[in-house]
Amino acid sequence: MKAMAYVSITPLDKGESVSKYVSKAVKVIKESGLEWQLTPMGTIIAGENTSQVFDIINKAIESLDDCNRISISIKIDYRKNRTGKMSDKVESVMKQI
């Protein structure tokens, strides 16, 4: 894993509860084969490069074809000379506590 993205994909035109729509996007991410983790506020995706991660994000957005307006927030962590898993970052912090 060299590229990690935190992404929040939220339809703005579907009312207060949007889990029905968010689950469509998360399903695309889950089926991508990339490492991922759902959080209450978004989803983390890890891949070998930014192109791979952006491709999955784009497919997740496109899965919401029945939404007319979508808010998308993305935060990227790219580390060229680093490999490992998402859990490595968490374990590193937890060891310090």
DOTIZA-678057 format. One record per atom (N, C-alpha, C): residue number from 1; atom name; x, y, z. Coordinates in nm, 2 decimals, padded with zeros to 4 digits. Layout:
N
(NUM 'CA' (X Y Z))
...
***
This chain:
97
(1 'N' (00.08 -00.12 00.00))
(1 'CA' (00.00 00.00 00.00))
(1 'C' (00.09 00.12 00.00))
(2 'N' (00.07 00.20 -00.10))
(2 'CA' (00.15 00.33 -00.11))
(2 'C' (00.05 00.45 -00.11))
(3 'N' (-00.08 00.42 -00.15))
(3 'CA' (-00.18 00.53 -00.15))
(3 'C' (-00.29 00.49 -00.06))
(4 'N' (-00.33 00.58 00.02))
(4 'CA' (-00.45 00.56 00.11))
(4 'C' (-00.54 00.68 00.09))
(5 'N' (-00.67 00.66 00.08))
(5 'CA' (-00.76 00.77 00.07))
(5 'C' (-00.87 00.75 00.17))
(6 'N' (-00.91 00.86 00.23))
(6 'CA' (-01.03 00.87 00.31))
(6 'C' (-01.13 00.94 00.23))
(7 'N' (-01.24 00.88 00.20))
(7 'CA' (-01.34 00.93 00.11))
(7 'C' (-01.48 00.93 00.18))
(8 'N' (-01.55 01.04 00.16))
(8 'CA' (-01.69 01.05 00.20))
(8 'C' (-01.78 01.08 00.08))
(9 'N' (-01.87 01.00 00.05))
(9 'CA' (-01.96 01.01 -00.07))
(9 'C' (-02.10 01.02 -00.02))
(10 'N' (-02.16 01.14 -00.03))
(10 'CA' (-02.29 01.16 00.03))
(10 'C' (-02.39 01.23 -00.06))
(11 'N' (-02.50 01.16 -00.10))
(11 'CA' (-02.60 01.23 -00.18))
(11 'C' (-02.66 01.34 -00.10))
(12 'N' (-02.69 01.45 -00.17))
(12 'CA' (-02.75 01.57 -00.11))
(12 'C' (-02.90 01.58 -00.14))
(13 'N' (-02.95 01.50 -00.23))
(13 'CA' (-03.09 01.52 -00.27))
(13 'C' (-03.18 01.40 -00.23))
(14 'N' (-03.13 01.33 -00.13))
(14 'CA' (-03.21 01.21 -00.09))
(14 'C' (-03.26 01.21 00.05))
(15 'N' (-03.27 01.32 00.11))
(15 'CA' (-03.32 01.33 00.25))
(15 'C' (-03.22 01.31 00.36))
(16 'N' (-03.27 01.30 00.48))
(16 'CA' (-03.19 01.29 00.60))
(16 'C' (-03.11 01.16 00.61))
(17 'N' (-03.17 01.05 00.58))
(17 'CA' (-03.10 00.92 00.60))
(17 'C' (-03.06 00.87 00.46))
(18 'N' (-02.93 00.85 00.44))
(18 'CA' (-02.88 00.82 00.31))
(18 'C' (-02.80 00.68 00.31))
(19 'N' (-02.82 00.60 00.41))
(19 'CA' (-02.74 00.47 00.41))
(19 'C' (-02.78 00.39 00.29))
(20 'N' (-02.90 00.39 00.24))
(20 'CA' (-02.94 00.31 00.12))
(20 'C' (-02.84 00.35 00.01))
(21 'N' (-02.81 00.47 -00.01))
(21 'CA' (-02.72 00.52 -00.12))
(21 'C' (-02.57 00.50 -00.09))
(22 'N' (-02.53 00.53 00.03))
(22 'CA' (-02.39 00.51 00.07))
(22 'C' (-02.35 00.37 00.06))
(23 'N' (-02.45 00.27 00.09))
(23 'CA' (-02.41 00.13 00.09))
(23 'C' (-02.38 00.09 -00.06))
(24 'N' (-02.44 00.15 -00.16))
(24 'CA' (-02.41 00.12 -00.30))
(24 'C' (-02.27 00.15 -00.33))
(25 'N' (-02.22 00.27 -00.28))
(25 'CA' (-02.08 00.31 -00.30))
(25 'C' (-01.99 00.22 -00.23))
(26 'N' (-02.02 00.19 -00.10))
(26 'CA' (-01.93 00.10 -00.02))
(26 'C' (-01.93 -00.04 -00.09))
(27 'N' (-02.03 -00.09 -00.14))
(27 'CA' (-02.03 -00.22 -00.21))
(27 'C' (-01.93 -00.22 -00.32))
(28 'N' (-01.92 -00.11 -00.40))
(28 'CA' (-01.82 -00.10 -00.51))
(28 'C' (-01.68 -00.11 -00.45))
(29 'N' (-01.66 -00.04 -00.34))
(29 'CA' (-01.53 -00.04 -00.28))
(29 'C' (-01.50 -00.18 -00.23))
(30 'N' (-01.59 -00.24 -00.16))
(30 'CA' (-01.57 -00.38 -00.10))
(30 'C' (-01.54 -00.48 -00.21))
(31 'N' (-01.61 -00.47 -00.33))
(31 'CA' (-01.58 -00.56 -00.43))
(31 'C' (-01.46 -00.53 -00.52))
(32 'N' (-01.39 -00.42 -00.49))
(32 'CA' (-01.27 -00.39 -00.57))
(32 'C' (-01.15 -00.48 -00.54))
(33 'N' (-01.15 -00.54 -00.43))
(33 'CA' (-01.03 -00.62 -00.39))
(33 'C' (-00.93 -00.54 -00.32))
(34 'N' (-00.94 -00.41 -00.31))
(34 'CA' (-00.85 -00.33 -00.23))
(34 'C' (-00.88 -00.34 -00.08))
(35 'N' (-00.78 -00.31 00.00))
(35 'CA' (-00.80 -00.30 00.14))
(35 'C' (-00.88 -00.18 00.17))
(36 'N' (-00.98 -00.20 00.26))
(36 'CA' (-01.07 -00.09 00.29))
(36 'C' (-01.13 -00.10 00.43))
(37 'N' (-01.18 00.01 00.48))
(37 'CA' (-01.23 00.01 00.62))
(37 'C' (-01.34 00.12 00.62))
(38 'N' (-01.46 00.07 00.66))
(38 'CA' (-01.58 00.16 00.67))
(38 'C' (-01.57 00.23 00.81))
(39 'N' (-01.59 00.36 00.82))
(39 'CA' (-01.60 00.43 00.95))
(39 'C' (-01.74 00.50 00.95))
(40 'N' (-01.78 00.56 01.06))
(40 'CA' (-01.91 00.62 01.07))
(40 'C' (-01.92 00.75 00.98))
(41 'N' (-01.80 00.80 00.94))
(41 'CA' (-01.81 00.93 00.86))
(41 'C' (-01.75 00.91 00.72))
(42 'N' (-01.70 00.80 00.68))
(42 'CA' (-01.65 00.78 00.55))
(42 'C' (-01.58 00.64 00.54))
(43 'N' (-01.51 00.62 00.43))
(43 'CA' (-01.44 00.49 00.40))
(43 'C' (-01.30 00.52 00.37))
(44 'N' (-01.21 00.43 00.42))
(44 'CA' (-01.07 00.44 00.39))
(44 'C' (-01.04 00.33 00.29))
(45 'N' (-00.97 00.37 00.19))
(45 'CA' (-00.93 00.27 00.08))
(45 'C' (-00.78 00.28 00.06))
(46 'N' (-00.71 00.16 00.05))
(46 'CA' (-00.57 00.16 00.03))
(46 'C' (-00.53 00.08 -00.09))
(47 'N' (-00.44 00.13 -00.17))
(47 'CA' (-00.40 00.06 -00.29))
(47 'C' (-00.25 00.09 -00.32))
(48 'N' (-00.20 00.03 -00.43))
(48 'CA' (-00.06 00.05 -00.47))
(48 'C' (-00.03 00.18 -00.53))
(49 'N' (-00.13 00.25 -00.58))
(49 'CA' (-00.10 00.39 -00.64))
(49 'C' (-00.23 00.47 -00.64))
(50 'N' (-00.21 00.60 -00.66))
(50 'CA' (-00.33 00.69 -00.66))
(50 'C' (-00.43 00.66 -00.77))
(51 'N' (-00.38 00.61 -00.89))
(51 'CA' (-00.47 00.58 -01.00))
(51 'C' (-00.56 00.47 -00.96))
(52 'N' (-00.51 00.37 -00.90))
(52 'CA' (-00.59 00.25 -00.85))
(52 'C' (-00.70 00.30 -00.76))
(53 'N' (-00.66 00.38 -00.66))
(53 'CA' (-00.76 00.43 -00.56))
(53 'C' (-00.86 00.52 -00.62))
(54 'N' (-00.82 00.62 -00.70))
(54 'CA' (-00.91 00.71 -00.77))
(54 'C' (-01.01 00.64 -00.86))
(55 'N' (-00.96 00.53 -00.92))
(55 'CA' (-01.05 00.46 -01.01))
(55 'C' (-01.17 00.40 -00.93))
(56 'N' (-01.14 00.34 -00.82))
(56 'CA' (-01.24 00.28 -00.73))
(56 'C' (-01.34 00.39 -00.68))
(57 'N' (-01.28 00.50 -00.64))
(57 'CA' (-01.36 00.61 -00.59))
(57 'C' (-01.46 00.66 -00.70))
(58 'N' (-01.41 00.67 -00.83))
(58 'CA' (-01.49 00.71 -00.94))
(58 'C' (-01.60 00.61 -00.96))
(59 'N' (-01.57 00.48 -00.96))
(59 'CA' (-01.67 00.38 -00.98))
(59 'C' (-01.78 00.39 -00.87))
(60 'N' (-01.73 00.41 -00.74))
(60 'CA' (-01.83 00.43 -00.63))
(60 'C' (-01.92 00.54 -00.65))
(61 'N' (-01.87 00.65 -00.70))
(61 'CA' (-01.95 00.77 -00.73))
(61 'C' (-02.05 00.74 -00.84))
(62 'N' (-02.00 00.67 -00.95))
(62 'CA' (-02.09 00.64 -01.06))
(62 'C' (-02.20 00.54 -01.02))
(63 'N' (-02.18 00.47 -00.92))
(63 'CA' (-02.28 00.37 -00.87))
(63 'C' (-02.41 00.44 -00.82))
(64 'N' (-02.39 00.57 -00.79))
(64 'CA' (-02.51 00.65 -00.74))
(64 'C' (-02.57 00.73 -00.85))
(65 'N' (-02.60 00.66 -00.96))
(65 'CA' (-02.65 00.72 -01.08))
(65 'C' (-02.80 00.77 -01.06))
(66 'N' (-02.86 00.73 -00.95))
(66 'CA' (-03.00 00.78 -00.92))
(66 'C' (-02.99 00.90 -00.83))
(67 'N' (-02.88 00.96 -00.81))
(67 'CA' (-02.86 01.08 -00.73))
(67 'C' (-02.82 01.20 -00.82))
(68 'N' (-02.89 01.31 -00.80))
(68 'CA' (-02.86 01.42 -00.89))
(68 'C' (-02.75 01.51 -00.83))
(69 'N' (-02.73 01.51 -00.70))
(69 'CA' (-02.62 01.59 -00.64))
(69 'C' (-02.55 01.51 -00.53))
(70 'N' (-02.42 01.51 -00.54))
(70 'CA' (-02.34 01.43 -00.44))
(70 'C' (-02.23 01.51 -00.39))
(71 'N' (-02.21 01.51 -00.26))
(71 'CA' (-02.10 01.58 -00.20))
(71 'C' (-01.99 01.47 -00.18))
(72 'N' (-01.86 01.50 -00.22))
(72 'CA' (-01.75 01.41 -00.22))
(72 'C' (-01.63 01.48 -00.15))
(73 'N' (-01.59 01.42 -00.04))
(73 'CA' (-01.47 01.47 00.03))
(73 'C' (-01.36 01.36 00.02))
(74 'N' (-01.24 01.40 -00.02))
(74 'CA' (-01.13 01.30 -00.03))
(74 'C' (-01.00 01.36 00.03))
(75 'N' (-00.94 01.27 00.11))
(75 'CA' (-00.81 01.31 00.17))
(75 'C' (-00.72 01.19 00.14))
(76 'N' (-00.60 01.23 00.08))
(76 'CA' (-00.51 01.13 00.03))
(76 'C' (-00.38 01.13 00.11))
(77 'N' (-00.33 01.01 00.14))
(77 'CA' (-00.19 00.99 00.19))
(77 'C' (-00.11 00.91 00.10))
(78 'N' (-00.01 00.97 00.04))
(78 'CA' (00.07 00.89 -00.06))
(78 'C' (00.21 00.89 -00.01))
(79 'N' (00.27 00.77 00.00))
(79 'CA' (00.40 00.75 00.05))
(79 'C' (00.48 00.66 -00.05))
(80 'N' (00.56 00.72 -00.13))
(80 'CA' (00.63 00.66 -00.24))
(80 'C' (00.71 00.53 -00.20))
(81 'N' (00.78 00.54 -00.10))
(81 'CA' (00.88 00.43 -00.06))
(81 'C' (00.83 00.36 00.06))
(82 'N' (00.70 00.33 00.07))
(82 'CA' (00.65 00.26 00.19))
(82 'C' (00.55 00.16 00.14))
(83 'N' (00.56 00.04 00.21))
(83 'CA' (00.46 -00.06 00.18))
(83 'C' (00.40 -00.11 00.32))
(84 'N' (00.29 -00.18 00.32))
(84 'CA' (00.23 -00.23 00.44))
(84 'C' (00.08 -00.22 00.43))
(85 'N' (00.02 -00.23 00.54))
(85 'CA' (-00.13 -00.24 00.55))
(85 'C' (-00.18 -00.12 00.63))
(86 'N' (-00.30 -00.09 00.62))
(86 'CA' (-00.36 00.02 00.69))
(86 'C' (-00.35 00.00 00.84))
(87 'N' (-00.36 -00.12 00.88))
(87 'CA' (-00.35 -00.15 01.03))
(87 'C' (-00.21 -00.12 01.08))
(88 'N' (-00.11 -00.12 01.00))
(88 'CA' (00.03 -00.08 01.04))
(88 'C' (00.03 00.06 01.10))
(89 'N' (-00.04 00.15 01.04))
(89 'CA' (-00.04 00.29 01.09))
(89 'C' (-00.11 00.30 01.23))
(90 'N' (-00.22 00.22 01.24))
(90 'CA' (-00.29 00.22 01.37))
(90 'C' (-00.20 00.16 01.48))
(91 'N' (-00.14 00.05 01.44))
(91 'CA' (-00.06 -00.02 01.54))
(91 'C' (00.06 00.06 01.59))
(92 'N' (00.12 00.14 01.49))
(92 'CA' (00.23 00.23 01.53))
(92 'C' (00.19 00.33 01.63))
(93 'N' (00.07 00.39 01.62))
(93 'CA' (00.02 00.48 01.72))
(93 'C' (-00.01 00.41 01.85))
(94 'N' (-00.08 00.30 01.84))
(94 'CA' (-00.12 00.23 01.96))
(94 'C' (00.00 00.19 02.05))
(95 'N' (00.11 00.16 01.99))
(95 'CA' (00.23 00.12 02.06))
(95 'C' (00.28 00.24 02.14))
(96 'N' (00.25 00.36 02.10))
(96 'CA' (00.30 00.48 02.17))
(96 'C' (00.22 00.52 02.29))
(97 'N' (00.10 00.46 02.30))
(97 'CA' (00.01 00.49 02.41))
(97 'C' (00.05 00.41 02.53))
***
